[in-house]
């Protein structure tokens, strides 16, 4: 099964109003692939803080409810390792990206998976490192044993 590492920009599309979110359908297709066990989602633990920060600012009255819904997905958090830290720091230095963004990318590299982000600027900067795709270009894996 393919390991997908969606970042906060993708996870937020599950919670924010669809008409405000470009590539909403792609984000829902990714979520559905995970629910149908065609992909395994893994995340760095910072996902909750990033998503919570945005929801608290944009939808303060709904923030708690939306976070509870996302938490109920029981998204698997990747365990911190030296290998992960080495990848995150190398990405930050080599491509001039934030440590936050590199954290997701590093999880994908360590897990031999794919980092999926709605942040096209990140992919432009760090795409040559591999293991990353912009959400609009992500394709649904076929079958249950990919």
Beta strands, then each sheet from edge to edge (+ up, - down):
strand 1: 2-6
strand 2: 39-43
strand 3: 76-77
strand 4: 114-117
strand 5: 132-134
sheet 1: 3+ 2+ 1+ 4+ 5+
end
